[in-house]
């Protein structure tokens, strides 16, 4: 999934194996009757919510650390936008409370024997204004995201579809993309290669439908509650930008009987100490991950009180190097900076939430190399590489470095600790600069930085999702400007390899190349930490940290 303010963009299968998440909720649907073959049978949940609507007032109060940059599923690229769009939209499938795909707008899914053609039969469902949702809405939405004019940073997530990559890169026609509405209730999808996690992808925001008539008549439709139109469990009632957002239950949602909440009130407070105070004062029902963070200084007391909840997730916190900006256009300099920090000290003294040091890009739940590719706190090698890199650049000392991060007390503390380590270990003079989230993403995408903080929370639980970010120099989520032809060849090769162990070895070779060239500096593997009102039940977080309020309720 996604770039995040805290874990940077959702679903489940690693090479076919699913991760179970936490939370409760009544099953949304029963498994579909499969056709000839089915790669992954969607399953309902076995953790039912109350059969009758609870008597307590069904209003959930939540803080967003920063407002979502977009509520348009074709443009959403961060965890906050992803959570909001998941509440406001429904895909062909949805990740259920057991961490597996369940039927959503699709009520039946047939898969061809060669595992490359999916036929989705749609149920009767409606947009929040009462108009019917059709297969044409899905075809339009997917091709819109692929259209180069849309400039969707997540278009590559559709490349599993036949001819999608060519269309997005301007090398082919959108008409040739392998998605077609056969009629209002039938969507036929042709894949480039068998894709075992495709039913997880159809639960992801880039695969959500949008209303063609609205999108084409109003380019700003997604930024205003009065014009926003979705097909999910909730609809947008109020959006006071940078202040608050209110969602209410969507009475036109096909599965409305399993939605217990009447309303979700979102505040937008950036300061983490203020958010925790709001929770302690009873103003909000949840503080911390996955859409905000708890103050680092508060961790010991929250642990001691027993209130702190901790969940390891498939996500990696890293710094990106702009490989076109000196001195980080030199691989030895990049590796020197990566090797010189002490991740365990950072975790013990700053983070304090049982994170794991990261010496690889891919997190432990889907690791390609459990031992990592380099040593933590390897000062000797770092200094040697620094000397060699400076000579190659014709420099005698490092120039001033600027490290940017999005506004957050936690990111600031991490940056200050790493700034201090780089100064002591490499003699680097590092200036810190913070920016508001939306502006920050634009800065990174435009390449106006030397070193920048981001992270990645998987969209589905497979290592390809952490590697394909860096496949193309100008890829929507790359930002590093790094590209390696052998790396690209290996990723392409993995897409056609049917033997899972061979595929894993190919991806491991690709990750090794990336860690040898170090366009990113992995720092730690995430845990999510939060506190919540004990009366809040059924909020689902999957194994990758994505959140869903569909099955939530107040006890």
Residue pairs with C-beta under 8 A, 6 or more apart in sequence:
1 9
1 10
1 79
1 82
1 204
1 457
1 458
1 459
1 544
1 545
1 546
2 8
2 9
2 10
2 77
2 78
2 79
2 81
2 82
2 456
2 457
2 459
3 9
3 77
3 78
3 79
3 441
3 454
3 455
3 456
3 477
4 78
4 79
4 80
4 290
4 315
4 455
4 457
4 545
5 65
5 66
5 78
5 79
5 80
5 291
5 292
5 293
5 406
5 408
5 437
6 65
6 79
6 289
6 290
6 291
6 292
6 293
6 408
6 410
6 455
6 526
7 79
7 289
7 290
7 313
7 315
7 317
7 455
7 456
7 457
7 526
7 528
7 545
8 78
8 79
8 315
8 317
8 454
8 455
8 456
8 457
9 77
9 78
9 79
9 82
9 154
9 456
9 457
9 459
9 477
10 82
10 95
10 200
10 203
10 204
10 457
10 458
10 459
10 460
10 542
10 544
10 546
11 95
11 101
11 197
11 200
11 201
11 203
11 204
11 458
11 459
11 460
11 461
11 542
11 544
11 546
12 18
12 19
12 95
12 99
12 100
12 101
12 197
12 200
12 460
12 461
12 542
12 543
12 544
13 40
13 196
13 197
13 200
13 460
13 461
13 462
14 365
14 366
14 461
14 462
14 463
15 196
15 366
15 462
15 500
15 503
15 504
16 40
16 196
16 197
16 500
17 461
18 99
18 100
18 461
19 99
19 314
19 365
19 461
19 542
19 543
19 544
20 98
20 99
20 543
21 95
21 97
21 98
21 99
21 540
21 541
21 542
21 543
22 311
22 540
22 541
23 47
23 97
23 538
23 539
23 540
23 541
23 548
23 551
24 45
24 47
24 48
24 49
24 97
24 537
24 538
24 540
24 551
25 45
25 47
25 48
25 49
25 96
25 97
25 258
25 538
25 540
25 550
25 551
25 552
26 45
26 48
26 49
26 51
26 258
26 551
27 44
27 45
27 46
27 48
27 96
27 102
28 44
28 45
28 94
28 96
28 102
28 103
28 104
28 255
28 258
28 550
29 42
29 44
29 102
29 103
29 104
29 107
29 255
30 44
30 103
31 41
31 42
31 43
31 44
31 103
32 38
32 41
32 42
32 103
32 106
32 107
32 108
32 109
33 108
34 41
34 109
34 110
34 111
35 109
35 110
35 111
35 112
35 119
36 110
36 111
36 112
36 113
37 111
37 112
37 113
37 115
38 109
38 110
38 111
39 111
39 115
39 194
39 196
39 198
39 199
40 100
40 101
40 196
40 197
40 198
40 199
40 200
42 93
42 96
42 100
42 101
42 102
42 103
42 109
42 199
43 96
43 98
43 100
43 101
43 102
44 96
44 102
45 96
45 97
45 98
45 102
45 551
46 98
47 97
47 98
49 258
49 260
49 537
49 538
49 551
49 553
50 260
50 553
53 260
54 260
54 553
54 554
54 555
56 535
56 554
56 555
57 262
57 554
58 260
58 261
58 262
58 263
58 553
58 554
59 261
59 262
59 263
59 264
59 265
59 554
60 261
60 263
60 264
60 265
60 285
60 286
60 536
60 549
60 552
60 554
61 264
61 265
61 267
61 283
61 284
61 285
61 286
62 264
62 265
62 266
62 267
62 284
62 285
62 286
62 291
63 266
63 267
63 268
63 269
63 275
63 278
63 284
63 286
63 287
63 291
63 292
64 80
64 245
64 266
64 267
64 268
64 291
64 292
65 80
65 268
65 269
65 270
65 272
65 275
65 291
65 292
65 293
65 408
65 437
66 80
66 268
66 270
66 406
66 407
66 436
66 437
66 438
67 80
67 241
67 242
67 245
67 268
67 438
68 76
68 78
68 80
68 81
68 83
68 84
68 245
69 76
69 77
69 78
69 80
69 81
69 437
69 438
69 441
70 76
70 77
70 81
70 222
70 223
71 81
71 84
71 85
71 88
71 222
71 223
71 228
71 236
71 239
72 85
72 210
72 221
72 222
73 85
73 89
73 141
73 205
73 206
73 208
73 210
74 141
74 144
74 145
74 150
74 152
74 154
74 206
74 208
74 210
75 81
75 150
75 152
75 153
75 222
76 82
76 84
76 85
76 154
76 205
76 206
77 153
77 154
77 441
77 476
77 477
78 437
78 441
79 290
79 291
79 457
79 545
79 546
80 291
80 437
81 205
82 205
82 546
83 290
83 291
83 546
83 547
83 548
84 245
85 205
85 208
85 230
85 232
86 205
86 232
86 546
86 547
86 548
87 232
87 233
87 234
87 247
87 264
87 548
87 549
87 550
88 228
88 230
88 232
88 234
88 235
88 236
88 247
89 205
89 208
89 209
89 230
89 231
89 232
90 104
90 105
90 125
90 208
90 231
90 232
90 233
90 253
90 254
91 104
91 105
91 202
91 203
91 204
91 205
91 207
91 208
91 209
92 103
92 104
92 105
92 106
92 109
92 120
92 122
92 138
92 187
92 202
92 203
92 207
93 101
93 102
93 103
93 104
93 106
93 109
93 199
93 200
93 202
93 203
94 101
94 102
94 104
94 203
94 548
94 550
95 101
95 102
95 200
95 203
95 540
95 542
95 546
95 548
96 102
97 538
97 540
97 551
99 542
99 543
101 199
101 200
101 202
101 203
103 109
103 123
104 203
104 255
105 122
105 123
105 125
105 133
105 138
105 209
105 231
105 254
106 120
106 121
106 122
106 123
106 187
106 202
107 121
107 122
107 123
108 120
108 121
109 118
109 119
109 120
109 121
109 199
110 118
110 119
110 121
111 117
111 118
111 119
112 118
114 194
115 191
115 194
115 195
116 162
116 190
116 191
116 192
116 193
116 194
117 188
117 189
117 190
117 191
118 188
118 189
118 191
118 198
119 186
119 187
119 188
119 189
120 135
120 138
120 186
120 187
120 188
120 189
120 202
121 185
121 186
122 133
122 134
122 135
122 184
122 185
122 186
122 187
123 254
124 132
124 254
125 132
125 133
125 231
125 253
125 254
126 132
126 133
126 231
126 252
126 253
126 254
127 133
127 211
127 229
127 230
127 231
127 252
128 229
128 230
128 231
128 235
128 250
128 252
128 253
129 229
129 252
130 252
131 211
132 184
133 209
133 231
134 181
134 184
134 185
135 181
135 182
135 183
135 184
135 185
135 186
135 187
136 181
136 184
136 212
137 209
137 210
137 211
137 212
138 179
138 181
138 187
138 207
138 209
139 179
139 180
139 181
139 187
140 209
140 210
140 212
140 215
141 207
141 208
141 209
141 210
142 158
142 161
142 164
142 177
142 179
142 206
142 207
143 167
143 174
143 177
143 179
144 150
144 210
144 215
145 152
145 154
145 155
145 158
145 206
146 152
146 155
146 158
146 164
146 167
146 168
146 174
146 177
147 167
147 168
147 174
148 168
148 169
148 170
152 206
152 476
153 445
153 476
153 477
154 205
154 206
154 476
154 477
155 164
155 168
155 206
155 476
156 165
156 168
156 468
156 471
156 472
156 475
156 476
156 477
157 201
157 204
157 206
157 207
157 459
158 164
158 168
158 206
158 207
159 165
159 168
159 192
160 191
160 192
160 193
160 195
160 198
160 201
161 177
161 178
161 179
161 189
161 190
161 191
161 192
162 177
162 178
162 190
162 191
162 192
163 172
163 176
163 177
163 178
163 192
164 177
164 178
164 192
165 192
166 172
166 176
167 173
167 174
167 176
167 177
178 189
178 190
178 191
178 192
179 187
179 188
179 189
179 190
180 187
180 188
180 189
181 187
181 188
182 188
191 198
192 495
193 495
193 496
194 498
195 201
197 460
197 461
197 462
200 459
200 460
200 461
201 207
201 459
201 460
204 459
204 460
209 231
211 229
214 221
214 227
214 229
215 221
218 227
220 227
221 227
221 228
221 229
222 228
223 239
223 241
224 239
225 236
225 237
225 238
225 239
225 245
225 246
228 235
228 236
228 239
230 236
230 250
231 250
231 253
232 250
232 253
232 550
233 249
233 250
233 253
233 255
233 256
233 259
233 549
233 550
234 247
234 248
234 249
234 250
234 259
234 261
234 264
234 549
235 247
235 248
235 249
235 250
236 245
236 246
236 247
237 246
237 247
237 248
237 263
238 244
238 245
238 246
239 245
239 246
242 268
243 267
243 268
244 265
244 266
244 267
244 268
245 266
245 268
246 263
246 264
246 265
246 266
247 263
247 264
247 266
248 262
248 263
249 256
249 259
249 261
249 262
249 263
250 256
250 259
253 259
255 550
258 550
258 551
259 550
259 551
260 538
260 551
260 552
260 553
260 554
261 549
261 552
261 553
261 554
264 549
267 278
267 283
267 284
269 275
269 278
270 407
270 408
271 409
272 292
272 293
272 294
272 295
272 408
272 409
272 410
273 295
273 298
273 409
275 284
275 287
275 292
276 287
276 294
276 295
276 298
276 531
278 284
278 287
279 285
279 286
279 287
279 531
285 532
285 533
285 535
285 536
285 554
286 530
286 531
286 532
286 533
286 536
286 539
287 294
287 530
287 531
287 532
288 294
288 528
288 529
288 530
288 531
289 311
289 528
289 529
289 530
289 545
290 313
290 457
290 528
290 530
290 541
290 545
290 546
290 547
291 547
293 408
293 409
293 410
293 529
294 302
294 308
294 529
294 530
294 531
295 409
295 410
296 350
296 351
296 352
296 409
296 410
296 413
299 308
299 352
299 353
299 529
300 352
302 308
302 529
302 531
303 352
307 531
308 529
308 530
308 531
309 529
309 530
309 531
309 532
310 353
310 354
310 527
310 528
310 529
311 527
311 528
311 529
311 541
311 545
312 354
312 356
312 364
312 365
312 525
312 526
312 527
312 528
313 363
313 457
313 526
313 527
313 528
313 541
313 543
313 544
313 545
314 363
314 365
314 366
314 457
314 458
314 461
314 543
314 544
314 545
315 363
315 455
315 456
315 457
315 458
315 525
315 526
315 544
315 545
316 358
316 361
316 362
316 363
316 455
316 456
316 466
316 522
316 524
316 525
316 526
317 355
317 358
317 414
317 453
317 455
317 522
317 523
317 524
317 525
317 526
318 358
318 361
318 453
318 454
318 455
318 456
318 520
318 521
318 522
318 523
319 403
319 418
319 451
319 452
319 453
319 454
319 520
319 521
319 523
320 444
320 449
320 451
320 452
320 453
320 454
320 479
320 480
320 519
320 520
320 521
321 328
321 334
321 337
321 450
321 451
321 480
321 482
321 518
321 519
321 520
321 521
322 328
322 447
322 449
322 450
322 451
322 452
322 479
322 480
322 481
323 329
323 334
323 480
323 481
323 482
323 519
324 447
324 481
325 447
325 449
325 450
326 393
326 399
327 333
327 389
327 390
327 393
327 395
327 398
327 399
327 401
328 334
328 337
328 450
328 451
329 393
330 389
330 392
330 393
331 389
331 516
331 517
331 518
332 385
332 386
332 388
332 389
332 392
333 385
333 386
333 389
333 390
333 393
333 398
334 517
334 518
334 519
334 521
335 374
335 382
335 385
335 518
336 382
336 383
336 385
336 386
336 389
336 426
337 382
337 422
337 426
337 428
337 451
337 521
338 374
338 518
338 521
338 522
339 374
339 375
339 378
339 379
339 381
339 382
339 385
340 377
340 378
340 379
340 382
340 383
340 386
340 421
340 422
340 425
340 426
341 376
341 377
341 418
341 421
341 422
341 425
341 521
341 523
342 376
342 377
342 421
343 357
343 358
343 359
343 376
343 377
343 523
343 524
344 357
344 376
344 377
345 377
346 414
346 417
346 418
346 523
346 524
347 354
347 355
347 356
347 357
347 524
349 417
350 413
350 414
350 417
351 414
351 524
353 527
353 529
354 527
355 524
355 525
355 526
355 527
356 364
356 524
356 525
357 376
357 523
357 524
357 525
358 372
358 522
358 523
358 524
358 525
359 371
359 372
359 373
359 374
359 375
359 376
359 522
360 367
360 368
360 369
360 372
360 373
360 511
360 515
360 522
361 466
361 467
361 511
361 514
361 515
361 520
361 522
362 368
362 463
362 466
362 467
362 511
363 458
363 466
363 525
363 526
364 370
364 525
365 461
365 543
366 458
366 461
366 462
366 463
366 466
367 463
368 463
368 504
368 507
368 508
368 511
369 508
369 511
369 512
373 511
373 512
373 515
373 516
374 515
375 381
379 425
382 425
382 426
383 425
383 426
386 398
386 426
390 396
390 397
390 398
397 427
398 426
398 427
398 428
398 429
400 429
400 430
400 431
401 422
401 428
401 429
401 430
401 431
401 450
401 451
402 430
402 431
402 432
402 433
402 449
402 450
402 451
403 415
403 418
403 419
403 430
403 431
403 432
403 433
403 450
403 451
403 452
403 453
404 432
404 433
404 434
404 435
404 440
404 443
404 444
404 449
404 451
404 452
404 453
405 411
405 412
405 414
405 415
405 432
405 433
405 434
405 435
405 440
405 452
405 453
406 434
406 435
406 436
406 437
406 440
406 441
406 453
407 434
407 435
407 436
407 437
407 440
408 434
411 434
411 453
412 432
412 434
414 453
414 523
415 432
415 453
416 432
418 430
418 523
419 430
419 432
422 428
422 430
423 429
423 430
435 443
440 452
443 449
443 452
444 452
444 454
444 479
445 476
445 479
447 479
447 481
451 521
452 479
454 479
455 526
456 466
456 469
457 526
457 544
457 545
457 546
458 465
458 466
458 544
459 465
459 544
460 544
461 543
461 544
463 504
463 507
463 511
464 491
464 494
464 507
467 487
467 491
467 507
467 510
467 511
467 514
468 475
468 491
469 475
469 477
469 478
470 478
470 480
470 482
470 483
470 487
470 514
470 519
470 520
471 478
471 487
471 488
471 491
472 478
472 483
472 488
473 481
473 482
473 483
480 519
480 520
482 517
482 519
484 513
484 514
484 517
486 513
487 510
487 513
487 514
490 506
490 507
490 509
490 510
490 513
491 507
491 510
493 506
494 503
494 506
494 507
494 510
497 503
497 506
514 520
526 545
528 541
528 545
532 539
534 555
535 554
535 555
536 552
536 554
536 555
537 552
537 553
537 554
537 555
538 551
538 552
538 553
539 547
539 548
539 549
539 551
539 552
540 547
540 548
540 549
540 550
540 551
540 552
541 547
541 548
542 548
